[in-house]
Each structure stands twice: as structure tokens, then as C-alpha cells.
Amino acid sequence: MRTIGLMSGTSLDGVDGILCQWQDNTDQDTGLSQFAMPSVLAFVHQDFDPQLRNELFALQTSGINELERAALAANGVAMAYARVSQALLKQAGLQPSDIRATGAHGQTVRHKPPTSPQDPVENAYTIQLLNAALLSEQTQIATVHDLRSRDIAAGGQGAPLVPALHASLFAKKNCTQIVCNIGGIANISILHADGSVTGFDTGPGNCLMDYWATQHLGSSFDKDGKFAASGFIYEPLKAKMLQDPYFTRGIPKSTGRDLFNPEWLSALIEEFEALAPADVQATLCELTAQSISNAIKQHAPKAQQVWVCGGGAFNHTLMDRLEKLTGLPCAATSVCGVPEMQVEALAFAWLARAYVLGKTANLPAVTGAKGLRILGSYTPA
């Protein structure tokens, strides 16, 4: 079976696409626990068009005529996804008929999961913008989409969805390891020595640093963490940031730009207007590293290794701070053969496969859902 995974994360930098060929183990009766590493036939990244990217940023908060704007943006995401899909097929020398399904994440613009098991499920929701019908029409490939809603309907967080995949790729017997994905939001998968898996969003990853870099460098991100490295960590600001209740909330939990956004940052730095922009950037980098470190120390005190994927793996300053704060070796996932930017897209290629095989794909121990669920909706070719 061949599937495509398409992912655009909270960094809003563009679309990662992967085309995988899977081992035929359809006789297995469980989901990700029976995952077998596929052959990667193609990988493509394409940036979002700046106008679409700006609109997706704007749609993170309420605005004028947002229903029509969201519908048009969903069309734009579908077209961007279709271009990546077509590039994958060209790179692999395949036709649409060679692909069983595409797992397409869509672009998250709102994420409001339950904050406790007592919250009514009818008050929880998640919104990923994607016109799946348009994507299926453009690519001539079936689309598996809306991958988080079923877990939320079952009382879960709808995120993170990749810890079991992380376990399949990186777990070792009798060794507790962490897989840390640092996209716009950071999340960790805890691969416990006894084989159990837990995980949750730790807080901001790159989203606040990217915003600050855009404002003060005119660049969409802080390349290699050089901007942060040029400043000084301002402890009073860091301490104020870490007072946000999210950091001490129990797990399971997940978050997004609904919380950690420019408005959140602006409210906190009002009293620190005299700070140099580089010092704010250094403090934001430290916030990401410290919140990840605190989460590891609280929930995985016996961890021996941290593997990092996502764009944050390329931020040298962040990686150095993470290693110092955790006191653990921190290395990019490419060290063990899985490129940093392919991990998330690979998960959505797997989710497409899981759906068409009728297999469950969530981990209730991670999301807090009432039980195992088949994730996604299906739009045929």
C-alpha cells in the first residue's frame, strides 16, 4: 500500500508532504502498535503563498466576514496541498491510481479541547481548514481528513496524535526516551522503559520566536537561533511567562495559537518595554526550552535521551539550552535515520493507512479519550 501524508503545522511555514510504501501487514488487529517503518519514496516541502499565510494567521482570531474568508482559505490550503501531492508523484514517478489515500491534516486555526474530564464534550472543538473535496478532485486521490475531531468527541484532546508513531521509530527496551517535536507548539512523547507511551503539548515551540523575529528582523524565523544568542535571558520576564496556568495544568493537555499568540506576548511584555528586542528573543527561546525541560523532569524523571524533530531542531541556541536545562543528551532525529522534517508528515501518511484498514489510531493514555477510535473522515477520489 502507498499513501501520502500532508502536514502544515502551527509554524505556518508551508506544507510538508511524504509518499510512503508500506509493508503488507494487514492481518494485524491493532493500530500503531503494529506499525512497520515504510519505504519513503518521495518528500517535498513547499512554502505557503505569502497572501494565504497571512490570511491563515489572521483567521486564528475572530474577524470581519471570517466564515467566507475561512472557506476561501480552506480552498487555498487544498490547492497548496494538491501542488505538493503532484510534486511527490512526479518525484516518485507514480500516478494518482498508484496511491491508496492521502492523509491530510489541514491548517489548524482554532483548537479548544476539554480542559478537564468534567468539561461537556459539546463545548470542545478543533478546526482545521481544508476543502477535502477540492483536494480529492485536484489530485484524483482519496483524502482522509478531519483527523482530530473523533478523539475530541470521545472526550480526548485530539492531540498529540503521533506519540505511538514515535514509539515505533525510537523506543528501546528498558530505556525511557523523549521525542520532542518543536513546531509552532512543542509536544513531547514519553517512551517509558516498560513500553508504555504518554505525551502532551508542553507549550510554545517556535510560534512566539517566529513572531518576534518577523517583527524585528523582517525574517519569518530566527535562523540558527542567532538572534536569541545575541541577547540576554531576562529572568523576570521568563518567570512571568511561566506563571501561565497552562504550564501547571495536569495532563492530558494540548494547546495552540489560541493561547500562545502575539496578544499573549504583548500583554506580558508591557511592563518590560525597555528590553532590547534581542533580549526578548533570548527569553522566548528560554521559555520554550524551560517549559519542555520542566515537563520532562515532572513526567519522565528517569529519561535518558531526548530526540528532537520539527523546525526547532535547527535552532542551535534552543538545542543548546534544552540540553543544558534537561541535563540529558539532546539530538536531532536524523541522527537515528529519521529526518527532522519528515516525522510529522509520516504520521499523517500512517493515519491514512490506518483509516483505510479500519484500524484505531489514537492513544487514550495520551489524549484522554474514552477509548480507541478510528480517526478521520473519508472523501473518495
Secondary structure as GFF3:
##gff-version 3
##sequence-region A 1 381
A	DSSP	beta_strand	2	7	.	.	.	ID=ss1
A	DSSP	beta_strand	14	21	.	.	.	ID=ss2
A	DSSP	three_ten_helix	32	34	.	.	.	ID=ss3
A	DSSP	beta_strand	39	47	.	.	.	ID=ss4
A	DSSP	alpha_helix	50	58	.	.	.	ID=ss5
A	DSSP	alpha_helix	66	92	.	.	.	ID=ss6
A	DSSP	three_ten_helix	96	98	.	.	.	ID=ss7
A	DSSP	beta_strand	101	104	.	.	.	ID=ss8
A	DSSP	beta_strand	107	112	.	.	.	ID=ss9
A	DSSP	three_ten_helix	121	123	.	.	.	ID=ss10
A	DSSP	beta_strand	125	129	.	.	.	ID=ss11
A	DSSP	alpha_helix	132	139	.	.	.	ID=ss12
A	DSSP	beta_strand	143	145	.	.	.	ID=ss13
A	DSSP	alpha_helix	149	153	.	.	.	ID=ss14
A	DSSP	alpha_helix	163	170	.	.	.	ID=ss15
A	DSSP	beta_strand	177	182	.	.	.	ID=ss16
A	DSSP	beta_strand	185	191	.	.	.	ID=ss17
A	DSSP	beta_strand	197	204	.	.	.	ID=ss18
A	DSSP	alpha_helix	207	217	.	.	.	ID=ss19
A	DSSP	three_ten_helix	223	225	.	.	.	ID=ss20
A	DSSP	alpha_helix	226	229	.	.	.	ID=ss21
A	DSSP	alpha_helix	235	241	.	.	.	ID=ss22
A	DSSP	three_ten_helix	245	248	.	.	.	ID=ss23
A	DSSP	alpha_helix	262	269	.	.	.	ID=ss24
A	DSSP	three_ten_helix	270	272	.	.	.	ID=ss25
A	DSSP	alpha_helix	277	299	.	.	.	ID=ss26
A	DSSP	beta_strand	305	309	.	.	.	ID=ss27
A	DSSP	three_ten_helix	311	314	.	.	.	ID=ss28
A	DSSP	alpha_helix	316	326	.	.	.	ID=ss29
A	DSSP	beta_strand	330	332	.	.	.	ID=ss30
A	DSSP	three_ten_helix	333	336	.	.	.	ID=ss31
A	DSSP	alpha_helix	343	356	.	.	.	ID=ss32
A	DSSP	alpha_helix	364	367	.	.	.	ID=ss33
A	DSSP	beta_strand	377	379	.	.	.	ID=ss34
###
